């Protein structure tokens, strides 16, 4: 079964039979849920809301969390104790230079930079959404100044064996160029559940067969992170060998800049990111958007390498740039 290549519409993937209509509906005041036939796929956080006891400096909106497997297991974390600034599926650069100032948009506690949601459009008749983000320099003379504008366009699928979310990002400098400096992390990140903390809390594998110990700072077409989940009822297609385990993977388009991209895989904390900045400094210019595409896959059970390769190839064959 092939997933249509057109990005930006939340849609059902047909598995050989008709399925109930998909939907996109507001949940409370801070999140939108992506669902299909009553099955929750993921939520997009559109209003910053820190948990009780967490410093407001960490407040952030404009990211995907939670992301769910077909059985309903949650495979992302948010505001976790060890890394309050990591949020589900998110984007941020760590070491940058903007108008002569070094700005870190990743580590919120340093209060150099932040990423905020500036716009959100959902078209419920097509079940699609577009989100606008601003990467804001908090050190600018005269007050905060937007250094980078970003647009997300998102589409999700409810497959029988996986939740699939395609995300296309455009980043463009607003006026002055943003210099992304060489560094070992920063870019497109994924944070796993807090239960996966610790060196033995989660397992990682890359498309090239590297694990958590030897996969860091290697290049990869995809990275998968897996761990135990207490609420994975029926995981592994009826409680087989994969019961109690769930996986989140990110598949990177081969059309992305610097593909295949290098990755940061943390040795003890359950997060990884595609970090093009590992390969050296680059510029993001005004009027010249940096386009990247990623496919997020959530599965019950341990990583199905053959299936991930199949989904990556399908994604790779898709039209690389569908935005005007």
C-alpha positions in Angstrom: 0.0 0.0 0.0 1.3 3.4 -0.9 0.6 6.6 0.9 -0.3 9.5 -1.5 2.6 11.9 -1.9 0.6 15.1 -1.4 1.6 16.6 2.0 -0.5 18.9 4.2 -3.9 17.1 4.6 -4.7 14.9 7.5 -6.1 11.8 5.8 -6.9 8.1 6.2 -4.7 5.6 4.4 -7.0 2.9 3.0 -6.0 -0.6 4.0 -8.1 -2.5 1.5 -11.5 -1.6 3.0 -13.5 1.5 3.8 -12.7 3.2 7.1 -14.5 5.8 9.2 -13.9 9.5 8.3 -10.9 11.2 9.7 -11.2 14.3 11.8 -9.3 17.2 13.4 -10.9 18.7 16.5 -10.0 21.1 19.2 -9.3 19.6 22.6 -9.6 22.0 25.5 -7.9 25.3 25.0 -4.3 24.2 24.3 -4.2 21.3 21.9 -5.7 20.0 18.7 -6.1 16.3 18.3 -5.5 14.5 15.0 -7.7 11.4 14.9 -9.1 8.8 12.5 -12.3 6.9 13.1 -12.1 7.6 16.8 -8.5 6.6 17.0 -6.2 9.4 18.4 -3.0 9.8 16.4 -1.4 12.8 17.9 -1.9 16.2 19.4 -0.5 19.5 18.3 0.1 21.9 21.2 -1.1 25.4 20.1 -1.0 27.1 23.5 1.9 27.1 25.9 0.9 25.5 29.2 3.6 24.4 31.7 2.7 21.7 34.3 2.3 22.8 37.9 5.7 23.4 39.5 7.6 24.0 36.3 9.1 27.4 35.7 7.4 29.5 33.1 10.7 30.0 31.3 10.1 26.6 29.8 6.7 27.4 28.4 6.4 26.5 24.7 3.7 25.8 22.1 4.0 24.6 18.5 5.0 21.0 18.7 3.5 17.5 18.5 2.7 15.7 21.8 1.5 13.2 22.6 2.1 10.9 19.6 0.2 7.6 19.9 0.8 4.1 18.5 -2.2 2.1 17.0 -2.9 0.6 20.4 -2.9 4.0 22.1 0.6 3.8 23.7 2.2 7.3 24.1 5.7 7.5 22.6 6.6 11.1 23.3 7.4 13.0 26.4 6.9 16.7 27.4 8.4 18.9 30.2 10.3 15.8 31.5 12.2 16.3 34.7 15.7 16.1 33.3 15.1 18.2 30.2 12.1 20.5 30.6 13.0 22.2 27.3 12.4 19.1 25.1 8.9 18.8 23.8 7.6 15.7 21.9 8.4 16.4 18.2 9.9 19.9 17.9 12.4 22.1 16.1 15.1 24.4 17.5 18.7 25.4 16.7 21.2 25.5 19.5 24.2 27.5 18.5 23.5 30.4 16.1 24.7 33.9 15.3 22.1 36.6 14.6 23.2 40.2 13.9 26.4 39.5 15.7 24.8 37.9 18.8 25.1 34.2 19.7 21.6 32.9 20.3 20.5 29.5 21.7 16.9 28.7 20.8 17.0 25.2 22.2 18.0 25.6 25.9 15.1 27.7 27.2 16.6 28.2 30.7 19.4 30.3 29.3 16.8 32.8 28.1 18.8 33.7 24.9 16.1 32.5 22.5 12.7 30.9 22.3 10.4 29.3 19.7 6.8 30.4 19.8 3.6 29.7 17.9 2.4 32.8 15.9 -0.3 31.4 13.8 -2.5 28.3 13.3 -4.9 27.4 10.6 -7.1 24.3 10.6 -9.4 23.5 7.7 -11.8 20.9 9.2 -13.4 20.1 5.8 -10.0 18.8 4.6 -8.7 18.0 8.1 -5.5 19.8 7.5 -3.5 22.3 9.5 -0.7 24.8 8.9 1.3 26.3 11.8 3.5 29.4 11.9 6.4 29.6 14.3 8.8 32.3 15.2 12.4 31.7 16.5 12.9 34.8 18.7 16.1 36.4 19.8 15.6 37.4 23.5 19.0 39.2 23.7 18.3 41.8 21.0 18.7 45.5 22.0 15.3 47.1 22.4 13.5 43.8 23.2 12.8 40.4 21.6 13.4 40.2 17.8 12.3 37.5 15.4 15.3 35.9 13.8 13.6 33.1 11.9 10.1 32.3 10.7 9.0 28.7 10.3 6.0 27.1 8.7 4.8 23.6 9.5 2.4 21.8 7.2 1.3 18.4 8.6 -0.5 15.3 7.5 -1.2 12.1 9.4 -2.3 8.6 8.5 -3.9 5.8 10.6 -2.3 2.7 9.2 -3.2 -0.7 10.6 0.4 -1.2 11.9 1.5 2.4 12.5 0.6 6.0 13.0 2.4 8.0 10.3 2.8 11.8 10.4 4.4 13.7 7.5 5.8 17.1 8.5 7.2 19.7 6.1 9.1 22.6 7.5 10.1 25.9 5.8 12.5 28.1 7.7 13.4 31.6 6.5 15.2 34.5 8.0 12.9 37.5 8.5 15.4 40.3 7.7 19.0 39.5 8.7 20.4 36.1 7.9 20.7 33.5 10.7 24.0 31.7 10.9 23.6 28.2 12.3 27.0 27.3 13.8 28.6 23.9 13.9 27.4 22.0 16.9 26.6 18.4 18.0 22.9 18.9 18.4 20.0 21.1 17.2 17.5 20.8 14.4 14.5 18.4 14.2 14.2 16.7 17.6 12.1 13.9 19.3 11.7 13.4 23.0 10.6 10.0 24.3 8.6 9.4 27.5 10.1 10.1 30.9 9.7 6.3 31.7 12.5 5.7 29.1 15.1 7.7 31.1 18.4 6.2 31.8 21.0 4.3 29.8 18.8 1.1 29.8 15.5 2.9 29.5 15.3 2.9 25.7 16.9 1.3 22.7 17.9 3.1 19.6 18.7 1.8 16.1 19.5 3.7 12.9 18.8 2.8 9.3 22.5 1.8 9.0 22.3 -0.6 11.9 24.0 1.5 14.6 22.6 1.5 18.1 22.6 4.0 21.0 26.2 3.5 21.8 27.7 3.8 18.3 25.0 5.7 16.4 25.6 9.1 17.7 27.1 11.5 15.1 26.6 9.1 12.3 24.4 9.8 9.2 21.1 8.0 8.9 18.0 7.8 6.7 16.0 7.1 9.9 16.3 6.6 13.6 14.0 4.6 15.8 13.7 4.8 19.6 11.8 2.1 21.6 11.0 1.3 25.2 8.6 -0.3 27.6 5.0 1.2 27.8 2.6 0.1 30.4 -0.5 1.2 28.4 0.3 -0.6 25.2 -2.7 -2.9 25.3 -2.6 -5.3 22.5 0.8 -4.2 21.4 2.5 -6.5 18.9 -0.7 -7.4 17.2 -2.5 -9.2 19.9 0.1 -9.4 22.7 2.8 -11.3 20.9 6.6 -10.8 21.4 6.2 -7.1 21.1 3.7 -6.6 23.8 4.7 -3.9 26.3 7.1 -2.3 23.8 6.5 0.7 21.6 8.6 2.6 19.0 8.8 6.1 17.6 10.9 6.7 14.5 11.7 9.6 12.3 12.4 9.1 8.6 14.3 11.9 6.9 13.7 12.8 3.3 16.7 12.3 1.0 15.9 15.7 -0.5 16.7 17.5 2.7 19.8 19.7 2.8 22.9 17.7 3.7 21.1 14.4 3.4 21.8 11.8 4.7 21.8 13.9 7.8 23.9 13.3 10.9 22.1 12.5 14.1 22.4 13.1 17.8 21.4 10.2 19.9 21.7 10.9 23.6 23.4 8.1 25.6 21.1 8.2 28.6 18.1 10.5 27.9 15.5 9.3 25.5 15.9 11.8 22.7 17.5 12.2 19.3 17.6 14.8 16.6 18.6 15.2 13.0 21.4 17.7 13.3 22.6 19.0 10.0 24.8 21.5 12.0 27.2 18.6 12.8 28.5 19.0 9.3 29.5 22.6 9.7 28.1 26.1 9.7 25.5 27.2 7.3 23.2 30.2 6.6 19.5 30.6 6.5 18.7 33.6 4.4 15.7 35.9 4.1 13.8 35.0 0.9 15.5 31.6 0.6 13.6 29.1 2.7 15.3 26.1 4.1 12.9 23.2 3.3 13.0 19.9 5.2 10.6 17.0 5.3 10.3 14.3 7.9 8.0 11.3 8.5 7.2 10.4 12.1 6.2 6.7 12.7 4.8 5.3 15.9 4.5 1.5 16.1 3.5 -1.1 18.7 6.4 -3.5 19.4 10.1 -3.1 18.8 11.3 -1.5 15.5 10.2 -3.3 12.4 13.2 -2.6 10.3 11.7 -3.9 7.0 8.6 -1.8 7.5 10.6 1.3 8.3 12.6 0.8 5.2 9.4 0.4 3.2 7.9 3.6 4.6 11.1 5.5 4.1 11.4 4.4 0.5 7.8 5.5 -0.1 8.5 8.8 1.5 11.7 9.2 -0.5 9.9 8.7 -3.8 7.4 11.5 -3.0 7.6 14.9 -4.6 10.3 16.7 -2.6 8.8 20.2 -2.6 5.0 20.6 -2.7 4.9 24.1 -1.4 4.4 27.1 -3.7 
